[in-house]
């Protein structure tokens, strides 16, 4: 090496390419190869999972009904100067009336009526009957007069404002409805009428129940994790089976067992009657209500708290507590000042995991929750399957998703995805 | 944790009280699962212990509900469906997930954290949201109420588990082994199957088991995506609990518990083997 002058050309490979360039090429190729390995799964997840969920969130703002069924209405109503005119002027009304009549002839009226009914309850019949009558009118008439004659609600500003909002191509109405808010006659955001305010309460209830379950899980998981972490490995492995068996058992099996245990004629009631806690008539119903949901979900989510807590407690050295004790601390003080702070990361990881899972839970509340034990997921399912208000379901889902992702982001900051352990 | 000889009476009370409390929590964990097993042998159509069962009268027990599973066409059909869907989804997710994990375990992979986040997102998103999103999308492209639709959905839900377990196995992987193989003239495929695969196999299998259980236990997506023809065991149980509650569910539940014990044992054995291979425990 000594005979190569310092200023001579850089080192090259056998084929004369500078070593630096060659190295960069190789590294580039390695990066590409690693990316190539990840690509098939990435494409798969993107198509089968991320894209559908993106579409769902989009569905919450998408509002295609009017533009498909009554194509001229939106543009016409947008021209309406809401400050100057109480209701739209005749030329706009004429366009809407012709659209309505056309929709009636195309037999697509139902979609518009349903859509309008979301924003203006009770307007379904208004739309269908008006469209039917409008379709029979031939020739030139004063449409405003005709429509008011058909139904006097067409003379009200409220109806037209609702239609104007419902006809927009994209709308925030569903997301606002998911938060119990709506547009008033002048297009301002206001609260829904009292009797229709359910979702904010429901979101709060979901958060509150999830918090309760998280706290219960901490209270139950902490002692047994502590016990398992301090017992000899052989014994603690045996106890671990009792945690892992429920973890691996089908969710529906566990839910079924809780029904068997808690129902009025169930095992627990039988035992309580047998030992005389209460009479045969005094059986209490512990399921198909909020109690049932909380008990069953705590049981189902408990392993998710035990596992991270146990793995953190395993790493806490007993010598710190011994040192504290030998320095004169009482057992309680030694635990609280020395042991507990070291176990906090485990509590944090477990809590966020349990909370995230609880917030989105569907199966258990649906099966054992009865009427009072329903959570937000159950309403999403309700709007998906029963009321068929898919846009509202999408908006509720979008809000829930946003919340979960935010929590997940915190979890990732605290624990890291890579540290997630299973089994 | 043993009680020292100098323990005061208060220490003793606390010590045993704590253990009794822990015992109660363990009972809470395990009792619901154990209660189901004897009840599934009930000769009567009740969900509680009959007087005869408590007397251990042999006539009070029977295999009636197990016979019901075998003779009931719907149950047999759903068991078959669960296995078809579970196995197909597992094969797909293991293939895709292992490949991706190989890429993700390279520290020089660009955007590694972001990619990891995207790939395990199916595990994070609440199932009801996944189900709703998939329902809209799969209906539009004609995959709703078909086997391929459910298999694809379950594959997506299962891959995060494969990615996580295989990546974890690869953390301790010595990459000089593959370089040595390549140096000795092996092509990438031979290197993978002869050198890498045998070493990461425990991780791959346990990831596969996770993926299988995910599919086998999944009901929310099936509720939205499946038609009557594609009913799986959990879907059938769901219907059983909601519509026509019969102790047959308890028999199915017992079978599923047995099944999960087998899976759990398998996983534990794999974990031990993995630790032995990586020299983490003397074995």
Boltz contact constraints between the chains, C-beta under 6 A:
constraints:
  - contact:
      token1: [A, 31]
      token2: [B, 108]
      max_distance: 6.0
  - contact:
      token1: [A, 31]
      token2: [B, 110]
      max_distance: 6.0
  - contact:
      token1: [A, 34]
      token2: [B, 103]
      max_distance: 6.0
  - contact:
      token1: [A, 34]
      token2: [B, 106]
      max_distance: 6.0
  - contact:
      token1: [A, 34]
      token2: [B, 109]
      max_distance: 6.0
  - contact:
      token1: [A, 37]
      token2: [B, 99]
      max_distance: 6.0
  - contact:
      token1: [A, 37]
      token2: [B, 102]
      max_distance: 6.0
  - contact:
      token1: [A, 37]
      token2: [B, 103]
      max_distance: 6.0
  - contact:
      token1: [A, 38]
      token2: [B, 100]
      max_distance: 6.0
  - contact:
      token1: [A, 38]
      token2: [B, 103]
      max_distance: 6.0
  - contact:
      token1: [A, 38]
      token2: [B, 115]
      max_distance: 6.0
  - contact:
      token1: [A, 40]
      token2: [B, 96]
      max_distance: 6.0
  - contact:
      token1: [A, 41]
      token2: [B, 96]
      max_distance: 6.0
  - contact:
      token1: [A, 41]
      token2: [B, 100]
      max_distance: 6.0
  - contact:
      token1: [A, 44]
      token2: [B, 96]
      max_distance: 6.0
  - contact:
      token1: [A, 45]
      token2: [B, 119]
      max_distance: 6.0
  - contact:
      token1: [A, 48]
      token2: [B, 152]
      max_distance: 6.0
  - contact:
      token1: [A, 48]
      token2: [B, 156]
      max_distance: 6.0
  - contact:
      token1: [A, 49]
      token2: [B, 122]
      max_distance: 6.0
  - contact:
      token1: [A, 49]
      token2: [B, 156]
      max_distance: 6.0
  - contact:
      token1: [A, 52]
      token2: [B, 133]
      max_distance: 6.0
  - contact:
      token1: [A, 52]
      token2: [B, 134]
      max_distance: 6.0
  - contact:
      token1: [A, 52]
      token2: [B, 137]
      max_distance: 6.0
  - contact:
      token1: [A, 53]
      token2: [B, 133]
      max_distance: 6.0
  - contact:
      token1: [A, 55]
      token2: [B, 137]
      max_distance: 6.0
  - contact:
      token1: [A, 56]
      token2: [B, 132]
      max_distance: 6.0
  - contact:
      token1: [A, 56]
      token2: [B, 133]
      max_distance: 6.0
  - contact:
      token1: [A, 56]
      token2: [B, 136]
      max_distance: 6.0
  - contact:
      token1: [A, 220]
      token2: [B, 25]
      max_distance: 6.0
  - contact:
      token1: [A, 223]
      token2: [B, 21]
      max_distance: 6.0
  - contact:
      token1: [A, 223]
      token2: [B, 22]
      max_distance: 6.0
  - contact:
      token1: [A, 224]
      token2: [B, 22]
      max_distance: 6.0
  - contact:
      token1: [A, 224]
      token2: [B, 25]
      max_distance: 6.0
  - contact:
      token1: [A, 227]
      token2: [B, 22]
      max_distance: 6.0
  - contact:
      token1: [A, 230]
      token2: [B, 1]
      max_distance: 6.0
  - contact:
      token1: [A, 231]
      token2: [B, 1]
      max_distance: 6.0
  - contact:
      token1: [A, 242]
      token2: [B, 26]
      max_distance: 6.0
  - contact:
      token1: [A, 242]
      token2: [B, 29]
      max_distance: 6.0
  - contact:
      token1: [A, 242]
      token2: [B, 30]
      max_distance: 6.0
  - contact:
      token1: [A, 244]
      token2: [B, 264]
      max_distance: 6.0
  - contact:
      token1: [A, 246]
      token2: [B, 29]
      max_distance: 6.0
  - contact:
      token1: [A, 248]
      token2: [B, 260]
      max_distance: 6.0
  - contact:
      token1: [A, 248]
      token2: [B, 264]
      max_distance: 6.0
  - contact:
      token1: [A, 249]
      token2: [B, 33]
      max_distance: 6.0
  - contact:
      token1: [A, 249]
      token2: [B, 257]
      max_distance: 6.0
  - contact:
      token1: [A, 249]
      token2: [B, 260]
      max_distance: 6.0
  - contact:
      token1: [A, 250]
      token2: [B, 217]
      max_distance: 6.0
  - contact:
      token1: [A, 250]
      token2: [B, 256]
      max_distance: 6.0
  - contact:
      token1: [A, 251]
      token2: [B, 217]
      max_distance: 6.0
  - contact:
      token1: [A, 252]
      token2: [B, 234]
      max_distance: 6.0
  - contact:
      token1: [A, 252]
      token2: [B, 237]
      max_distance: 6.0
  - contact:
      token1: [A, 253]
      token2: [B, 253]
      max_distance: 6.0
  - contact:
      token1: [A, 253]
      token2: [B, 256]
      max_distance: 6.0
  - contact:
      token1: [A, 256]
      token2: [B, 249]
      max_distance: 6.0
  - contact:
      token1: [A, 256]
      token2: [B, 253]
      max_distance: 6.0
  - contact:
      token1: [A, 257]
      token2: [B, 32]
      max_distance: 6.0
  - contact:
      token1: [A, 257]
      token2: [B, 35]
      max_distance: 6.0
  - contact:
      token1: [A, 257]
      token2: [B, 36]
      max_distance: 6.0
  - contact:
      token1: [A, 258]
      token2: [B, 32]
      max_distance: 6.0
  - contact:
      token1: [A, 260]
      token2: [B, 47]
      max_distance: 6.0
  - contact:
      token1: [A, 261]
      token2: [B, 32]
      max_distance: 6.0
  - contact:
      token1: [A, 265]
      token2: [B, 48]
      max_distance: 6.0
  - contact:
      token1: [A, 266]
      token2: [B, 48]
      max_distance: 6.0
  - contact:
      token1: [A, 267]
      token2: [B, 35]
      max_distance: 6.0
  - contact:
      token1: [A, 267]
      token2: [B, 48]
      max_distance: 6.0
  - contact:
      token1: [A, 270]
      token2: [B, 48]
      max_distance: 6.0
  - contact:
      token1: [A, 360]
      token2: [B, 126]
      max_distance: 6.0
  - contact:
      token1: [A, 362]
      token2: [B, 128]
      max_distance: 6.0
  - contact:
      token1: [A, 362]
      token2: [B, 220]
      max_distance: 6.0
  - contact:
      token1: [A, 367]
      token2: [B, 241]
      max_distance: 6.0
  - contact:
      token1: [A, 377]
      token2: [B, 128]
      max_distance: 6.0
  - contact:
      token1: [A, 380]
      token2: [B, 128]
      max_distance: 6.0
  - contact:
      token1: [A, 384]
      token2: [B, 132]
      max_distance: 6.0
  - contact:
      token1: [A, 397]
      token2: [B, 129]
      max_distance: 6.0
  - contact:
      token1: [A, 397]
      token2: [B, 132]
      max_distance: 6.0
  - contact:
      token1: [A, 401]
      token2: [B, 129]
      max_distance: 6.0
  - contact:
      token1: [A, 404]
      token2: [B, 126]
      max_distance: 6.0
  - contact:
      token1: [A, 408]
      token2: [B, 124]
      max_distance: 6.0
  - contact:
      token1: [A, 417]
      token2: [B, 116]
      max_distance: 6.0
